[in-house]
Amino acid sequence: KEIGRLYADTPSRAISRALSGPMKQYGLRRRDFDALIDGMEMDAHDSVRIPDMATLELYCDRVACAVGRLSNRIFGIDEETGDEVAFALGQALQLTNILRDVHEDAQRNRLYLPENLLRDHGIDVPSDARMVLSHPALPSVCRSVARDAERRFEEAENTLASCDPVQMRPAIMMMEAYRRIFRKLQDVGWRRFDPPVSLSKAEKLWVVFRYGIL
């Protein structure tokens, strides 16, 4: 409702009043804010299950790609290219998050790996998500999702190659940092999920220096 008031030029809360100027200045689109809220709603349950890959793509679009679309408006990139980058990179980053956090999410009864993919690999979707963690076919499911993530990273890299690297520096830094996490996950081979894979401080500093300064 407050987003509606913002776009009707009658915001009533401090945060939306503060957002009013940038919204007009950068042409931020209401549908992207609505998508973010819809994504939060998908997460706002005691347990989470994703029925299929189409729903997973929709979830990633709402919680990640929408952020990219809004950011790209501020970066000043043209809408068509910006939306292409936001889609590919947002999908890649969120799929990496999901693959990295399988164990942590399962402890909270959240399972973002699609149910139909689990069943295709012989895994019955349990009421308690933690039961999936010990199934011998789980690495195969993760590898399948990882192939989609890898394809999205390649698409993002190809589209970003045609962009002004200074203009899109934040997106490039995100891509490079997350791709390193993704490669570490691949090296582990989906056999170990706890503790989650992460970048060291030195690795983060290298990404900042290489892609944020040079």
Residue frames as a rotation matrix with the C-alpha (Angstrom) as fourth column:
LYS 1
0.567 0.824 0.000 0.00
0.824 -0.567 0.000 0.00
0.000 0.000 -1.000 0.00
GLU 2
0.473 -0.455 -0.755 2.82
0.151 -0.802 0.578 2.38
-0.868 -0.387 -0.311 0.83
ILE 3
-0.663 -0.666 0.341 4.50
0.431 0.033 0.902 1.69
-0.612 0.745 0.265 -2.53
GLY 4
-0.067 0.749 0.660 1.18
0.978 -0.082 0.192 2.61
0.198 0.658 -0.727 -4.11
ARG 5
0.801 0.340 -0.493 1.13
0.487 -0.849 0.206 5.85
-0.348 -0.405 -0.845 -2.17
LEU 6
-0.133 -0.931 -0.341 4.71
0.253 -0.364 0.897 6.54
-0.958 0.033 0.283 -3.23
TYR 7
-0.797 -0.199 0.570 3.78
0.575 0.036 0.817 6.27
-0.183 0.979 0.085 -6.91
ALA 8
0.292 0.902 0.318 0.65
0.894 -0.375 0.244 8.35
0.339 0.213 -0.916 -6.31
ASP 9
-0.390 -0.602 0.696 2.98
0.283 -0.798 -0.532 11.05
0.876 -0.010 0.482 -4.92
THR 10
0.408 0.540 0.736 1.42
-0.608 -0.441 0.660 10.80
0.681 -0.717 0.149 -1.46
PRO 11
-0.176 -0.510 -0.842 3.99
0.311 0.783 -0.539 8.82
0.934 -0.356 0.021 0.60
SER 12
0.700 0.570 0.429 3.15
-0.241 -0.377 0.894 8.70
0.672 -0.730 -0.127 4.30
ARG 13
0.883 -0.425 -0.197 6.26
0.402 0.472 0.785 7.14
-0.241 -0.772 0.588 5.86
ALA 14
0.535 -0.727 -0.431 9.75
-0.430 -0.673 0.602 8.54
-0.728 -0.137 -0.672 6.29
ILE 15
-0.338 -0.760 0.555 11.45
0.128 0.547 0.827 5.87
-0.932 0.351 -0.087 4.19
SER 16
0.038 0.410 0.911 9.07
0.963 0.229 -0.143 6.27
-0.268 0.883 -0.386 1.25
ARG 17
0.941 0.205 -0.269 9.23
0.157 -0.970 -0.187 10.05
-0.299 0.134 -0.945 1.46
ALA 18
0.158 -0.966 -0.207 13.02
-0.416 -0.255 0.873 9.76
-0.896 -0.052 -0.442 1.27
LEU 19
-0.418 -0.287 0.862 12.65
0.493 0.726 0.480 7.40
-0.763 0.625 -0.162 -1.70
SER 20
0.597 0.802 0.025 10.38
0.462 -0.318 -0.828 9.76
-0.656 0.506 -0.560 -3.61
GLY 21
0.513 -0.460 -0.725 13.21
-0.610 -0.789 0.069 11.91
-0.604 0.407 -0.685 -5.00
PRO 22
-0.602 -0.791 0.114 15.44
-0.498 0.483 0.720 9.06
-0.624 0.377 -0.684 -6.25
MET 23
-0.176 0.618 0.767 12.38
0.528 0.716 -0.456 7.25
-0.831 0.325 -0.452 -7.62
LYS 24
0.839 0.514 -0.178 11.64
0.173 -0.562 -0.809 10.22
-0.515 0.648 -0.561 -9.87
GLN 25
0.328 -0.795 -0.510 15.28
-0.734 -0.555 0.392 11.06
-0.594 0.246 -0.766 -10.61
TYR 26
-0.684 -0.722 0.103 16.24
-0.547 0.601 0.582 7.58
-0.482 0.341 -0.807 -11.77
GLY 27
-0.096 0.736 -0.670 12.90
-0.930 0.173 0.324 6.36
0.354 0.654 0.668 -13.07
LEU 28
-0.932 -0.225 0.283 12.69
-0.333 0.841 -0.427 3.48
-0.142 -0.492 -0.859 -10.61
ARG 29
-0.477 0.767 -0.429 9.86
-0.442 0.212 0.872 1.20
0.760 0.605 0.237 -11.64
ARG 30
0.000 0.589 0.808 7.05
-1.000 0.019 -0.014 0.25
-0.024 -0.808 0.589 -9.33
ARG 31
0.790 0.387 -0.476 6.94
-0.448 0.894 -0.017 -3.32
0.419 0.227 0.879 -10.63
ASP 32
-0.078 -0.892 -0.446 10.46
0.016 0.446 -0.895 -3.92
0.997 -0.077 -0.021 -9.33
PHE 33
-0.693 -0.070 0.717 9.52
-0.679 -0.271 -0.682 -2.80
0.243 -0.960 0.141 -5.81
ASP 34
0.384 0.904 0.190 6.39
-0.923 0.381 0.054 -4.95
-0.024 -0.197 0.980 -6.02
ALA 35
0.510 -0.265 -0.818 8.54
-0.210 0.885 -0.417 -7.91
0.834 0.384 0.395 -7.09
LEU 36
-0.608 -0.782 0.136 10.77
-0.277 0.048 -0.960 -7.45
0.744 -0.621 -0.246 -4.04
ILE 37
-0.382 0.553 0.741 7.77
-0.913 -0.100 -0.396 -7.52
-0.145 -0.827 0.543 -1.73
ASP 38
0.673 0.627 -0.391 6.39
-0.698 0.714 -0.057 -10.59
0.244 0.311 0.919 -3.51
GLY 39
0.049 -0.754 -0.655 9.74
-0.125 0.646 -0.753 -12.30
0.991 0.119 -0.063 -2.97
MET 40
-0.775 -0.279 0.567 9.68
-0.553 -0.132 -0.822 -11.49
0.304 -0.951 -0.052 0.73
GLU 41
0.147 0.926 0.346 6.17
-0.980 0.185 -0.078 -12.96
-0.136 -0.328 0.935 0.88
MET 42
0.549 -0.004 -0.836 7.43
-0.381 0.889 -0.254 -16.23
0.744 0.458 0.487 -0.62
ASP 43
-0.445 -0.831 -0.334 9.93
0.050 0.349 -0.936 -16.41
0.894 -0.433 -0.114 2.25
ALA 44
-0.577 0.211 0.789 7.50
-0.744 -0.534 -0.402 -15.36
0.336 -0.819 0.465 4.99
HIS 45
0.610 0.729 -0.311 6.48
-0.523 0.665 0.534 -18.85
0.596 -0.163 0.786 6.10
ASP 46
0.559 -0.372 0.742 7.63
-0.659 0.344 0.669 -21.30
-0.504 -0.862 -0.052 8.74
SER 47
-0.089 -0.587 0.805 8.75
0.317 0.749 0.581 -23.65
-0.944 0.307 0.120 5.98
VAL 48
0.156 0.063 -0.986 9.57
-0.810 -0.563 -0.164 -23.14
-0.565 0.824 -0.037 2.31
ARG 49
-0.129 -0.188 0.974 9.20
0.428 0.875 0.225 -25.55
-0.895 0.445 -0.033 -0.59
ILE 50
-0.268 -0.032 -0.963 9.75
-0.754 -0.615 0.230 -24.76
-0.600 0.788 0.141 -4.28
PRO 51
0.524 0.615 0.589 7.69
-0.235 0.769 -0.594 -27.01
-0.819 0.173 0.547 -6.58
ASP 52
0.641 -0.247 0.726 9.66
0.729 0.491 -0.477 -26.67
-0.239 0.836 0.495 -9.82
MET 53
-0.398 -0.914 0.084 12.38
0.878 -0.353 0.323 -24.81
-0.265 0.202 0.943 -11.71
ALA 54
-0.180 0.402 0.898 9.94
0.565 -0.705 0.429 -22.23
0.805 0.584 -0.100 -13.08
THR 55
0.860 0.506 -0.063 8.97
0.313 -0.426 0.849 -21.25
0.402 -0.750 -0.525 -9.53
LEU 56
0.333 -0.828 -0.451 12.62
0.796 -0.009 0.605 -21.18
-0.505 -0.561 0.656 -8.51
GLU 57
-0.522 -0.504 0.689 13.40
0.815 -0.532 0.229 -18.82
0.251 0.681 0.688 -11.40
LEU 58
0.306 0.720 0.623 10.47
0.346 -0.694 0.631 -16.61
0.887 0.022 -0.461 -10.36
TYR 59
0.851 -0.040 -0.524 11.72
0.518 -0.103 0.849 -16.59
-0.088 -0.994 -0.067 -6.76
CYS 60
-0.137 -0.987 -0.088 15.23
0.895 -0.161 0.415 -15.62
-0.424 -0.022 0.905 -7.88
ASP 61
-0.319 0.084 0.944 13.81
0.676 -0.677 0.289 -12.91
0.664 0.731 0.159 -10.11
ARG 62
0.660 0.703 0.264 11.90
0.298 -0.567 0.768 -11.38
0.690 -0.428 -0.584 -7.22
VAL 63
0.901 -0.254 -0.352 14.54
0.328 -0.131 0.935 -11.49
-0.284 -0.958 -0.034 -4.51
ALA 64
-0.008 -0.999 -0.051 17.66
0.556 -0.047 0.830 -10.87
-0.831 -0.022 0.556 -6.64
CYS 65
-0.427 -0.178 0.886 17.00
0.899 -0.189 0.395 -9.76
0.097 0.966 0.241 -10.23
ALA 66
0.621 0.727 0.293 14.63
0.669 -0.686 0.285 -7.01
0.408 0.019 -0.913 -9.09
VAL 67
0.615 -0.508 -0.603 17.43
0.336 -0.523 0.783 -5.56
-0.714 -0.684 -0.151 -6.97
GLY 68
-0.439 -0.826 0.352 19.65
0.650 -0.022 0.759 -5.55
-0.620 0.563 0.547 -10.05
ARG 69
-0.044 0.497 0.867 17.00
0.920 -0.318 0.228 -3.87
0.389 0.808 -0.443 -12.18
LEU 70
0.908 0.371 -0.194 16.62
0.418 -0.794 0.441 -1.07
0.009 -0.482 -0.876 -9.64
SER 71
0.297 -0.887 -0.354 20.38
0.340 -0.248 0.907 -0.73
-0.893 -0.389 0.228 -9.25
ASN 72
-0.409 -0.501 0.763 20.95
0.860 0.069 0.506 -0.56
-0.306 0.863 0.403 -13.00
ARG 73
0.565 0.634 0.528 18.53
0.731 -0.681 0.035 2.34
0.382 0.366 -0.849 -13.30
ILE 74
0.897 -0.272 -0.348 20.75
0.056 -0.712 0.700 4.22
-0.438 -0.648 -0.623 -10.87
PHE 75
-0.048 -0.970 0.240 23.95
0.491 0.187 0.851 3.17
-0.870 0.159 0.467 -12.66
GLY 76
0.080 0.168 -0.983 22.50
-0.533 -0.826 -0.184 4.76
-0.842 0.539 0.023 -15.80
ILE 77
-0.891 -0.373 0.259 22.76
-0.020 0.602 0.798 1.79
-0.454 0.706 -0.544 -18.17
ASP 78
-0.563 0.723 -0.399 20.12
-0.758 -0.261 0.597 1.52
0.328 0.639 0.696 -20.88
GLU 79
0.074 0.732 0.677 17.01
-0.938 0.282 -0.202 -0.35
-0.339 -0.620 0.707 -19.83
GLU 80
0.807 0.301 -0.508 17.24
-0.507 0.794 -0.335 -3.30
0.303 0.528 0.794 -22.21
THR 81
0.008 -0.895 -0.446 20.86
-0.134 0.441 -0.887 -4.12
0.991 0.067 -0.116 -21.45
GLY 82
-0.576 -0.207 0.791 20.39
-0.756 -0.234 -0.611 -3.40
0.312 -0.950 -0.022 -17.75
ASP 83
0.395 0.809 0.436 17.48
-0.891 0.453 -0.033 -5.82
-0.224 -0.375 0.899 -17.53
GLU 84
0.691 -0.223 -0.687 19.50
-0.238 0.828 -0.508 -8.51
0.682 0.515 0.519 -19.34
VAL 85
-0.436 -0.898 0.055 22.36
-0.268 0.072 -0.961 -8.12
0.859 -0.433 -0.272 -16.88
ALA 86
-0.377 0.344 0.860 19.99
-0.926 -0.169 -0.338 -8.05
0.029 -0.923 0.382 -13.91
PHE 87
0.706 0.702 -0.096 18.26
-0.702 0.711 0.034 -11.25
0.092 0.044 0.995 -14.99
ALA 88
0.516 -0.548 -0.658 21.37
-0.004 0.767 -0.642 -13.31
0.856 0.334 0.394 -15.71
LEU 89
-0.537 -0.818 0.203 23.42
-0.186 -0.120 -0.975 -12.06
0.823 -0.562 -0.087 -12.77
GLY 90
-0.184 0.548 0.816 20.54
-0.976 -0.199 -0.086 -12.09
0.116 -0.813 0.571 -10.30
GLN 91
0.829 0.474 -0.298 19.75
-0.469 0.879 0.093 -15.71
0.306 0.063 0.950 -11.16
ALA 92
0.206 -0.843 -0.496 23.43
0.124 0.526 -0.842 -16.69
0.971 0.112 0.213 -10.88
LEU 93
-0.616 -0.483 0.622 23.91
-0.482 -0.393 -0.783 -14.99
0.623 -0.782 0.010 -7.51
GLN 94
0.075 0.720 0.690 20.74
-0.997 0.065 0.040 -16.33
-0.015 -0.691 0.723 -5.94
LEU 95
0.821 0.153 -0.550 21.31
-0.251 0.962 -0.107 -19.88
0.513 0.226 0.828 -7.17
THR 96
-0.215 -0.956 -0.201 24.79
0.041 0.197 -0.980 -19.66
0.976 -0.219 -0.003 -5.66
ASN 97
-0.471 0.138 0.871 23.24
-0.834 -0.390 -0.389 -18.52
0.287 -0.910 0.299 -2.37
ILE 98
0.587 0.802 0.114 20.83
-0.804 0.560 0.198 -21.44
0.095 -0.208 0.973 -2.45
LEU 99
0.612 -0.424 -0.668 23.57
0.058 0.866 -0.497 -23.98
0.789 0.265 0.554 -3.18
ARG 100
-0.477 -0.840 0.258 25.82
-0.174 -0.198 -0.965 -22.52
0.861 -0.505 -0.052 -0.49
ASP 101
-0.621 0.274 0.735 23.07
-0.777 -0.342 -0.529 -22.44
0.106 -0.899 0.425 2.15
VAL 102
-0.083 0.628 -0.774 21.44
-0.323 0.718 0.617 -25.84
0.943 0.301 0.143 1.63
HIS 103
-0.449 -0.156 -0.880 22.42
0.645 0.625 -0.440 -27.01
0.618 -0.765 -0.180 5.13
GLU 104
-0.985 0.038 -0.169 21.56
0.094 -0.701 -0.707 -23.76
-0.145 -0.712 0.687 6.91
ASP 105
-0.507 0.851 -0.136 18.19
-0.799 -0.405 0.444 -23.46
0.323 0.334 0.885 5.15
ALA 106
-0.141 0.450 -0.882 17.31
-0.016 0.890 0.456 -27.09
0.990 0.079 -0.119 5.88
GLN 107
-0.800 -0.193 -0.569 17.85
0.544 0.168 -0.822 -26.48
0.255 -0.967 -0.030 9.60
ARG 108
-0.788 0.558 -0.260 15.03
-0.336 -0.743 -0.579 -23.92
-0.516 -0.369 0.773 9.33
ASN 109
-0.200 0.699 0.687 12.86
0.512 0.672 -0.535 -26.31
-0.836 0.244 -0.492 7.27
ARG 110
0.513 0.258 -0.819 13.51
-0.506 -0.679 -0.531 -24.33
-0.693 0.687 -0.218 4.09
LEU 111
-0.170 -0.488 0.856 14.21
0.457 0.731 0.507 -26.22
-0.873 0.478 0.099 0.90
TYR 112
0.225 0.202 -0.953 14.84
-0.540 -0.789 -0.294 -24.12
-0.811 0.581 -0.068 -2.20
LEU 113
-0.899 -0.433 -0.065 15.94
-0.318 0.544 0.777 -27.03
-0.301 0.719 -0.626 -4.41
PRO 114
-0.285 0.883 -0.372 12.90
-0.936 -0.172 0.309 -27.74
0.209 0.436 0.875 -6.63
GLU 115
0.012 0.402 0.916 10.68
-0.638 0.708 -0.302 -30.61
-0.770 -0.581 0.265 -5.50
ASN 116
0.917 0.384 -0.106 10.30
-0.322 0.558 -0.764 -32.05
-0.234 0.735 0.636 -9.01
LEU 117
0.292 -0.895 -0.337 14.08
-0.672 0.058 -0.738 -32.12
0.680 0.442 -0.585 -9.43
LEU 118
-0.411 -0.384 0.827 14.47
-0.888 0.375 -0.267 -33.90
-0.208 -0.843 -0.495 -6.09
ARG 119
0.401 0.658 0.637 11.89
-0.453 0.747 -0.487 -36.50
-0.796 -0.094 0.598 -7.10
ASP 120
0.828 -0.146 -0.541 13.56
-0.503 0.233 -0.832 -36.98
0.248 0.961 0.119 -10.49
HIS 121
-0.194 -0.972 -0.132 16.66
-0.654 0.229 -0.721 -38.04
0.731 -0.054 -0.680 -8.52
GLY 122
-0.075 0.247 -0.966 14.71
0.309 0.927 0.213 -40.40
0.948 -0.282 -0.146 -6.29
ILE 123
-0.946 -0.250 -0.206 14.35
0.275 -0.287 -0.917 -38.10
0.170 -0.925 0.340 -3.28
ASP 124
0.077 0.994 -0.081 10.91
0.822 -0.018 0.569 -37.95
0.564 -0.110 -0.818 -1.69
VAL 125
-0.398 -0.192 0.897 10.27
-0.128 -0.957 -0.261 -34.45
0.908 -0.219 0.356 -0.36
PRO 126
-0.418 0.186 -0.889 10.00
0.804 0.532 -0.266 -34.83
0.424 -0.826 -0.372 3.43
SER 127
0.728 0.672 0.134 8.08
0.479 -0.640 0.601 -32.71
0.490 -0.373 -0.788 5.91
ASP 128
0.742 -0.595 -0.310 11.42
0.052 -0.409 0.911 -32.11
-0.669 -0.692 -0.272 7.65
ALA 129
0.894 -0.361 -0.266 13.89
-0.380 -0.295 -0.877 -30.62
0.238 0.885 -0.400 5.15
ARG 130
0.159 -0.904 0.397 16.87
-0.935 -0.010 0.353 -31.84
-0.316 -0.427 -0.847 7.19
MET 131
0.407 0.051 0.912 16.20
-0.057 0.998 -0.030 -35.40
-0.911 -0.040 0.410 6.04
VAL 132
0.999 -0.031 0.011 17.28
0.011 0.006 -1.000 -34.43
0.031 0.999 0.006 2.51
LEU 133
0.535 -0.844 0.031 20.81
-0.844 -0.532 0.070 -33.60
-0.042 -0.064 -0.997 3.66
SER 134
-0.179 -0.633 0.754 21.84
-0.588 0.683 0.433 -37.23
-0.789 -0.366 -0.494 4.13
HIS 135
0.766 0.521 0.375 20.39
-0.028 0.611 -0.791 -38.54
-0.642 0.596 0.483 0.87
PRO 136
-0.125 -0.921 0.368 23.11
0.439 0.282 0.853 -39.89
-0.890 0.268 0.370 -1.46
ALA 137
0.012 0.187 0.982 21.44
0.999 -0.044 -0.004 -38.32
0.043 0.981 -0.188 -4.52
LEU 138
0.714 0.326 -0.619 21.55
0.452 -0.891 0.052 -34.79
-0.535 -0.317 -0.783 -3.14
PRO 139
-0.253 -0.860 -0.443 24.91
0.045 -0.468 0.883 -33.94
-0.966 0.203 0.157 -4.81
SER 140
-0.665 0.063 0.744 23.39
0.731 0.259 0.631 -34.85
-0.153 0.964 -0.218 -8.19
VAL 141
0.479 0.876 0.058 20.52
0.878 -0.477 -0.043 -32.43
-0.010 0.071 -0.997 -7.56
CYS 142
0.511 -0.361 -0.780 22.97
0.166 -0.849 0.501 -29.70
-0.843 -0.386 -0.374 -6.61
ARG 143
-0.606 -0.772 0.194 25.04
0.311 -0.005 0.951 -30.33
-0.732 0.636 0.243 -9.74
SER 144
-0.203 0.629 0.751 21.92
0.976 0.063 0.211 -29.92
0.085 0.775 -0.626 -11.86
VAL 145
0.818 0.484 -0.310 21.11
0.535 -0.839 0.102 -26.55
-0.211 -0.249 -0.945 -10.26
ALA 146
0.138 -0.870 -0.473 24.79
0.155 -0.453 0.878 -25.60
-0.978 -0.194 0.072 -10.54
ARG 147
-0.514 -0.293 0.806 24.66
0.806 0.157 0.571 -26.08
-0.294 0.943 0.155 -14.31
ASP 148
0.482 0.745 0.461 21.93
0.818 -0.571 0.069 -23.44
0.315 0.344 -0.885 -14.47
ALA 149
0.783 -0.245 -0.572 23.98
0.219 -0.752 0.622 -21.11
-0.583 -0.612 -0.535 -12.26
GLU 150
-0.262 -0.957 0.121 27.06
0.430 -0.003 0.903 -21.59
-0.864 0.289 0.412 -14.43
ARG 151
-0.235 0.263 0.936 25.07
0.963 -0.067 0.261 -20.78
0.131 0.962 -0.238 -17.57
ARG 152
0.809 0.587 0.035 23.73
0.570 -0.797 0.201 -17.60
0.145 -0.143 -0.979 -15.96
PHE 153
0.388 -0.763 -0.517 27.23
0.219 -0.468 0.856 -16.51
-0.895 -0.445 -0.014 -14.92
GLU 154
-0.531 -0.606 0.592 28.36
0.691 0.095 0.717 -16.91
-0.491 0.790 0.368 -18.53
GLU 155
0.178 0.688 0.704 25.38
0.913 -0.383 0.143 -14.92
0.368 0.617 -0.696 -19.81
ALA 156
0.884 0.139 -0.447 26.05
0.363 -0.806 0.467 -12.14
-0.295 -0.575 -0.763 -17.30
GLU 157
-0.008 -0.978 -0.210 29.73
0.330 -0.201 0.922 -12.01
-0.944 -0.062 0.324 -18.19
ASN 158
-0.463 -0.144 0.874 28.98
0.879 0.053 0.474 -11.82
-0.115 0.988 0.102 -21.91
THR 159
0.524 0.725 0.447 26.47
0.746 -0.644 0.170 -8.99
0.411 0.245 -0.878 -21.48
LEU 160
0.799 -0.263 -0.541 28.68
0.260 -0.660 0.705 -7.06
-0.542 -0.704 -0.459 -19.07
ALA 161
-0.190 -0.930 0.315 31.54
0.742 0.074 0.666 -7.28
-0.643 0.360 0.676 -21.57
SER 162
-0.227 0.181 0.957 29.60
0.853 -0.437 0.285 -4.87
0.470 0.881 -0.055 -23.79
CYS 163
0.809 0.582 -0.084 28.99
0.528 -0.657 0.539 -2.39
0.258 -0.480 -0.838 -20.95
ASP 164
0.276 -0.675 0.684 31.05
-0.396 -0.728 -0.559 0.48
0.876 -0.117 -0.468 -19.59
PRO 165
-0.021 -0.312 -0.950 33.13
0.590 0.763 -0.264 -1.26
0.807 -0.567 0.168 -16.88
VAL 166
-0.952 -0.286 0.107 33.20
0.103 -0.631 -0.769 1.85
0.288 -0.721 0.630 -14.70
GLN 167
-0.373 0.902 0.218 29.46
-0.800 -0.432 0.417 2.33
0.470 -0.019 0.882 -14.95
MET 168
0.616 0.662 -0.427 28.80
-0.437 0.738 0.514 -1.32
0.656 -0.130 0.744 -14.09
ARG 169
-0.410 -0.911 0.047 31.63
-0.514 0.188 -0.837 -1.75
0.754 -0.367 -0.545 -11.59
PRO 170
-0.327 0.291 0.899 29.36
-0.899 0.198 -0.390 -2.82
-0.291 -0.936 0.197 -8.68
ALA 171
0.756 0.653 -0.038 27.74
-0.624 0.702 -0.345 -5.53
-0.199 0.284 0.938 -10.80
ILE 172
0.412 -0.691 -0.594 31.13
-0.357 0.478 -0.803 -6.79
0.838 0.543 -0.049 -12.01
MET 173
-0.557 -0.634 0.536 32.44
-0.723 0.052 -0.689 -6.95
0.409 -0.771 -0.487 -8.44
MET 174
0.120 0.690 0.714 29.38
-0.856 0.436 -0.278 -8.92
-0.503 -0.578 0.643 -7.32
MET 175
0.850 0.216 -0.481 29.78
-0.479 0.695 -0.536 -11.32
0.218 0.686 0.694 -10.22
GLU 176
0.056 -0.934 -0.353 33.47
-0.401 0.303 -0.865 -11.93
0.915 0.190 -0.357 -9.56
ALA 177
-0.544 -0.227 0.808 33.01
-0.837 0.077 -0.542 -12.41
0.061 -0.971 -0.232 -5.80
TYR 178
0.321 0.778 0.540 30.10
-0.758 0.553 -0.346 -14.82
-0.568 -0.298 0.767 -6.17
ARG 179
0.730 -0.097 -0.677 31.74
-0.494 0.610 -0.620 -16.73
0.472 0.787 0.397 -8.98
ARG 180
-0.418 -0.908 0.021 34.64
-0.605 0.262 -0.752 -17.47
0.677 -0.327 -0.659 -6.67
ILE 181
-0.358 0.399 0.844 32.20
-0.796 0.342 -0.499 -18.81
-0.488 -0.851 0.196 -4.07
PHE 182
0.696 0.685 -0.214 30.52
-0.679 0.531 -0.507 -20.87
-0.234 0.498 0.835 -6.79
ARG 183
0.303 -0.667 -0.681 33.84
-0.528 0.478 -0.702 -22.38
0.794 0.572 -0.207 -7.89
LYS 184
-0.675 -0.507 0.536 34.66
-0.715 0.273 -0.643 -23.30
0.180 -0.818 -0.547 -4.30
LEU 185
0.136 0.815 0.564 31.32
-0.761 0.450 -0.467 -25.07
-0.634 -0.365 0.682 -4.06
GLN 186
0.777 0.111 -0.619 32.14
-0.565 0.556 -0.610 -26.97
0.277 0.824 0.495 -7.23
ASP 187
-0.219 -0.953 -0.209 35.54
-0.624 0.302 -0.720 -27.95
0.750 -0.027 -0.661 -5.82
VAL 188
-0.508 0.132 0.851 33.90
-0.782 0.342 -0.521 -29.33
-0.360 -0.930 -0.071 -2.67
GLY 189
-0.888 0.129 -0.442 31.71
-0.221 0.723 0.655 -31.38
0.404 0.679 -0.613 -4.99
TRP 190
-0.032 0.972 0.233 28.44
-0.762 -0.174 0.624 -30.95
0.647 -0.158 0.746 -3.07
ARG 191
-0.044 -0.052 -0.998 29.58
0.369 0.927 -0.065 -33.43
0.928 -0.371 -0.022 -0.45
ARG 192
-0.447 -0.176 -0.877 29.86
0.893 -0.137 -0.428 -30.99
-0.045 -0.975 0.219 2.43
PHE 193
0.128 0.616 0.777 27.50
0.540 -0.700 0.467 -28.14
0.832 0.360 -0.422 3.28
ASP 194
0.952 0.208 0.227 28.48
-0.088 -0.522 0.848 -27.21
0.295 -0.827 -0.478 6.81
PRO 195
-0.077 0.334 -0.940 30.16
0.311 -0.887 -0.341 -24.84
-0.947 -0.318 -0.036 7.41
PRO 196
0.863 0.472 0.178 29.10
0.319 -0.238 -0.917 -22.80
-0.391 0.849 -0.356 4.37
VAL 197
-0.026 -0.851 0.524 31.70
1.000 -0.027 0.006 -21.92
0.010 0.524 0.852 1.75
SER 198
0.887 0.266 -0.377 32.88
0.295 -0.955 0.022 -18.31
-0.354 -0.131 -0.926 1.94
LEU 199
0.497 -0.746 0.444 35.63
0.346 -0.299 -0.889 -15.99
0.796 0.596 0.110 0.73
SER 200
0.039 -0.588 -0.808 38.52
0.994 -0.062 0.093 -15.03
-0.105 -0.806 0.582 2.95
LYS 201
0.634 0.127 -0.763 39.21
0.244 -0.969 0.041 -11.39
-0.734 -0.212 -0.645 3.74
ALA 202
-0.423 -0.871 -0.248 42.20
-0.083 -0.235 0.968 -11.52
-0.902 0.431 0.027 1.40
GLU 203
-0.631 0.251 0.734 40.04
0.753 0.427 0.501 -12.84
-0.188 0.869 -0.459 -1.44
LYS 204
0.507 0.857 -0.091 37.45
0.828 -0.513 -0.227 -10.11
-0.241 0.040 -0.970 -0.88
LEU 205
0.356 -0.460 -0.814 40.16
-0.037 -0.877 0.479 -7.44
-0.934 -0.140 -0.329 -0.86
TRP 206
-0.709 -0.633 0.311 41.59
0.241 0.196 0.950 -8.83
-0.663 0.749 0.013 -4.11
VAL 207
-0.150 0.745 0.650 38.17
0.988 0.126 0.084 -8.59
-0.020 0.656 -0.755 -5.80
VAL 208
0.729 0.407 -0.550 37.77
0.471 -0.882 -0.028 -5.00
-0.497 -0.239 -0.834 -4.57
PHE 209
-0.010 -0.840 -0.542 41.26
-0.139 -0.536 0.833 -4.08
-0.990 0.084 -0.111 -5.76
ARG 210
-0.757 -0.370 0.538 41.11
0.388 0.407 0.827 -5.88
-0.525 0.835 -0.165 -9.12
TYR 211
-0.418 0.683 0.599 37.59
0.855 0.073 0.513 -4.96
0.307 0.727 -0.614 -10.16
GLY 212
0.609 0.715 -0.344 36.76
0.792 -0.574 0.208 -1.95
-0.049 -0.399 -0.916 -8.01
ILE 213
0.487 -0.515 -0.705 39.95
0.060 -0.786 0.616 0.11
-0.871 -0.342 -0.352 -8.29
LEU 214
-0.568 -0.799 0.195 42.00
0.230 0.073 0.970 -0.91
-0.790 0.596 0.142 -11.33
